[in-house]
Amino acid sequence: NERLASIGRLAAGVAHEIGNPVTAIACLAQNLEDDDTDTREAGAQILAQTRRISRIVESLVTFSHSGGADQDLVLEPVPVTEVVNEALELLALDPDHKQQSFRNECDPGHRVRGDAQRLVQVFVNLLGNAADASADADAVLVRSSADGQSVRITVEDRGHGIAPEVRDALFEPFVTNKSPGRGTGLGLAMVYSIIEEHYGSIHADSPVDGSRGTRVVIELPAFTGQGE
């Protein structure tokens, strides 16, 4: 916990230091509107790279804030179907995931005790990871089941699976299953932190279909409406 807190403080400081020059570079690149084709293409490439850096900075900021003792977690009834749908709407804005097939098969009646916005962060990360590992035509499935006291949510893909060397450390900071330049290794650490805040659990099974596929399983306390 102390190491994670230290990494969080470091991440917040790094994000602040990187964020200011990146913003300045992006503003300068936007001014490179010129009749020269090469100049316009250079400006577009600079903007694309600054957006990439900005996404990494956002991951650092989110990770540094997740699980912080100074944050008040408000647990309310959260319909699982709705937070998954909101996550899918956000992913649809990302050009990398526009063509990906997703199927939200969660039961509309299943509700958990949680913070809706933080749970949206969880599913944006998990669904984005599943999409990155999958072919566009291979649907990523989200399902839910309940046993009265808890709700079990699974995110399953038919992608390349998790590399054996990172499987046991998957939810630790700076561990990633993605190719160089594609991931920071902070997303799943953030997800783990948020699920812990919700008194839940999370684990991943891979492969799930021969040598392919990954299934991430989340257990969260159910909102029953009785004595809540």
C-alpha positions as CSV (number, residue, x, y, z in Angstrom):
1,N,0.0,0.0,0.0
2,E,2.9,2.4,0.8
3,R,4.6,1.6,-2.5
4,L,1.3,2.2,-4.4
5,A,0.8,5.5,-2.6
6,S,4.4,6.6,-3.5
7,I,3.8,5.6,-7.1
8,G,0.6,7.6,-7.1
9,R,2.3,10.7,-5.8
10,L,5.1,10.2,-8.4
11,A,2.5,9.7,-11.2
12,A,0.7,12.9,-10.2
13,G,3.9,14.9,-10.3
14,V,5.0,13.4,-13.6
15,A,1.6,14.1,-15.2
16,H,1.7,17.7,-14.1
17,E,5.3,18.2,-15.5
18,I,4.5,16.5,-18.8
19,G,1.0,18.1,-19.2
20,N,2.2,21.7,-19.5
21,P,4.7,21.3,-22.4
22,V,2.4,18.9,-24.2
23,T,-0.3,21.5,-24.2
24,A,2.1,24.1,-25.5
25,I,3.3,21.8,-28.3
26,A,-0.3,21.0,-29.3
27,C,-1.1,24.7,-29.6
28,L,1.9,25.4,-31.7
29,A,1.1,22.4,-34.0
30,Q,-2.4,23.8,-34.6
31,N,-0.8,26.9,-36.0
32,L,1.0,24.9,-38.7
33,E,-1.7,25.5,-41.2
34,D,0.2,26.1,-44.4
35,D,-0.3,25.6,-48.1
36,D,2.6,23.2,-48.1
37,T,1.4,19.6,-47.8
38,D,4.4,18.4,-45.9
39,T,3.9,21.1,-43.3
40,R,0.2,20.2,-42.8
41,E,1.1,16.5,-42.5
42,A,3.8,17.3,-40.0
43,G,1.4,19.3,-37.9
44,A,-1.2,16.5,-38.0
45,Q,1.5,14.0,-36.9
46,I,2.6,16.2,-34.0
47,L,-1.0,16.6,-32.9
48,A,-1.6,12.8,-33.1
49,Q,1.5,12.2,-30.9
50,T,0.5,14.9,-28.4
51,R,-2.9,13.2,-28.1
52,R,-1.1,9.9,-27.4
53,I,1.0,11.5,-24.7
54,S,-2.1,13.1,-23.2
55,R,-3.8,9.7,-22.9
56,I,-0.8,8.4,-21.0
57,V,-0.9,11.5,-18.7
58,E,-4.7,10.9,-18.1
59,S,-3.9,7.3,-17.1
60,L,-1.2,8.6,-14.7
61,V,-3.6,11.1,-13.2
62,T,-6.4,8.5,-12.9
63,F,-4.1,6.0,-11.3
64,S,-2.7,8.5,-8.8
65,H,-6.2,9.5,-7.7
66,S,-7.7,6.0,-7.6
67,G,-7.9,4.5,-4.1
68,G,-6.9,7.8,-2.4
69,A,-7.9,8.1,1.2
70,D,-9.0,11.7,0.6
71,Q,-11.7,10.7,-1.8
72,D,-15.2,10.1,-0.5
73,L,-16.7,7.0,-2.2
74,V,-20.5,7.3,-2.4
75,L,-22.1,3.8,-2.8
76,E,-25.4,4.0,-4.5
77,P,-27.6,1.5,-6.5
78,V,-25.9,1.2,-9.9
79,P,-27.6,-0.8,-12.7
80,V,-24.8,-2.9,-14.3
81,T,-26.4,-2.7,-17.8
82,E,-26.3,1.1,-17.7
83,V,-22.7,1.5,-16.7
84,V,-21.6,-1.0,-19.3
85,N,-23.6,0.9,-22.0
86,E,-22.1,4.2,-20.9
87,A,-18.6,2.6,-21.2
88,L,-19.5,1.3,-24.7
89,E,-20.7,4.8,-25.8
90,L,-17.3,6.3,-24.7
91,L,-15.4,3.6,-26.5
92,A,-17.4,4.3,-29.7
93,L,-15.8,7.7,-29.7
94,D,-12.3,6.1,-30.1
95,P,-11.4,5.5,-33.7
96,D,-9.5,2.4,-32.7
97,H,-12.6,0.8,-31.4
98,K,-15.3,2.1,-33.7
99,Q,-15.6,-1.2,-35.7
100,Q,-15.3,-3.5,-32.7
101,S,-18.3,-5.7,-32.0
102,F,-19.6,-5.7,-28.4
103,R,-22.5,-7.5,-26.8
104,N,-23.9,-6.3,-23.5
105,E,-25.9,-9.3,-22.2
106,C,-26.1,-8.1,-18.6
107,D,-29.4,-8.6,-16.8
108,P,-31.2,-5.2,-16.6
109,G,-32.3,-6.1,-13.1
110,H,-28.9,-6.6,-11.6
111,R,-27.7,-3.7,-9.5
112,V,-24.6,-3.3,-7.4
113,R,-23.6,-0.9,-4.6
114,G,-21.1,1.4,-6.1
115,D,-19.9,4.7,-7.6
116,A,-21.3,4.8,-11.2
117,Q,-18.5,6.9,-12.7
118,R,-15.7,4.9,-11.2
119,L,-17.4,1.7,-12.5
120,V,-17.6,3.2,-15.9
121,Q,-13.8,3.7,-15.7
122,V,-13.5,0.0,-14.9
123,F,-15.5,-1.1,-17.9
124,V,-13.9,1.4,-20.3
125,N,-10.6,-0.1,-19.4
126,L,-11.6,-3.8,-19.5
127,L,-13.6,-3.5,-22.7
128,G,-10.9,-1.4,-24.4
129,N,-8.3,-4.1,-23.5
130,A,-10.6,-6.8,-24.8
131,A,-11.1,-4.9,-28.0
132,D,-7.4,-4.4,-28.4
133,A,-6.8,-8.1,-28.2
134,S,-9.7,-9.1,-30.6
135,A,-10.5,-9.0,-34.2
136,D,-13.2,-6.5,-35.0
137,A,-15.7,-9.3,-36.0
138,D,-15.1,-11.3,-32.8
139,A,-17.6,-9.9,-30.3
140,V,-16.6,-9.0,-26.8
141,L,-19.2,-10.3,-24.4
142,V,-20.3,-8.8,-21.1
143,R,-22.6,-10.9,-18.9
144,S,-23.9,-10.8,-15.4
145,S,-25.3,-13.2,-12.8
146,A,-26.4,-12.8,-9.2
147,D,-26.7,-15.0,-6.1
148,G,-28.5,-12.5,-3.9
149,Q,-25.5,-11.1,-2.0
150,S,-23.2,-10.4,-5.0
151,V,-23.3,-9.8,-8.7
152,R,-20.8,-11.5,-10.9
153,I,-19.8,-9.7,-14.1
154,T,-17.7,-11.2,-16.8
155,V,-15.9,-9.6,-19.7
156,E,-14.9,-12.2,-22.3
157,D,-13.1,-12.0,-25.6
158,R,-11.7,-14.4,-28.2
159,G,-8.4,-12.6,-28.6
160,H,-4.8,-13.6,-28.3
161,G,-5.0,-14.2,-24.5
162,I,-2.6,-13.1,-21.7
163,A,1.1,-13.8,-22.0
164,P,2.1,-16.4,-19.3
165,E,5.0,-14.2,-18.1
166,V,2.5,-11.4,-17.0
167,R,-0.5,-13.5,-15.9
168,D,0.4,-13.6,-12.2
169,A,1.2,-9.9,-12.1
170,L,-1.5,-8.6,-14.3
171,F,-3.0,-6.1,-11.9
172,E,0.3,-4.7,-10.6
173,P,1.3,-1.2,-11.8
174,F,3.3,-0.9,-15.0
175,V,2.7,-4.5,-16.0
176,T,1.2,-4.7,-19.5
177,N,0.2,-7.5,-22.0
178,K,0.3,-5.0,-24.9
179,S,3.1,-4.4,-27.4
180,P,5.5,-1.5,-26.7
181,G,3.9,1.9,-27.2
182,R,0.4,0.5,-26.8
183,G,-0.1,0.5,-23.0
184,T,1.2,2.1,-19.9
185,G,0.5,-0.8,-17.5
186,L,-1.6,1.5,-15.2
187,G,-5.1,0.7,-16.4
188,L,-5.5,-2.7,-14.7
189,A,-3.9,-1.4,-11.5
190,M,-6.4,1.3,-11.5
191,V,-9.2,-1.2,-12.1
192,Y,-8.0,-3.4,-9.3
193,S,-7.9,-0.4,-6.9
194,I,-11.5,0.7,-7.8
195,I,-12.9,-2.8,-7.4
196,E,-11.2,-3.1,-4.0
197,E,-12.7,0.2,-3.0
198,H,-16.1,-1.3,-3.8
199,Y,-15.4,-4.3,-1.5
200,G,-15.3,-6.5,-4.6
201,S,-12.9,-8.9,-6.2
202,I,-11.4,-9.3,-9.7
203,H,-9.4,-12.0,-11.5
204,A,-8.6,-13.0,-15.0
205,D,-8.7,-16.5,-16.7
206,S,-6.7,-17.0,-19.9
207,P,-6.9,-18.9,-22.2
208,V,-10.6,-19.8,-22.1
209,D,-11.0,-21.4,-25.5
210,G,-8.1,-23.7,-26.4
211,S,-5.2,-21.3,-26.7
212,R,-7.3,-18.1,-27.1
213,G,-9.4,-15.7,-25.2
214,T,-9.5,-14.0,-21.8
215,R,-12.3,-13.8,-19.3
216,V,-12.2,-11.2,-16.6
217,V,-14.5,-11.9,-13.6
218,I,-15.7,-9.2,-11.2
219,E,-17.6,-9.8,-8.1
220,L,-19.4,-6.8,-6.5
221,P,-21.8,-6.5,-3.6
222,A,-25.4,-6.6,-4.8
223,F,-27.8,-3.7,-4.1
224,T,-30.8,-5.5,-2.7
225,G,-32.8,-2.5,-1.4
226,Q,-33.1,-4.3,2.0
227,G,-31.5,-2.4,4.9
228,E,-29.3,-0.5,2.4
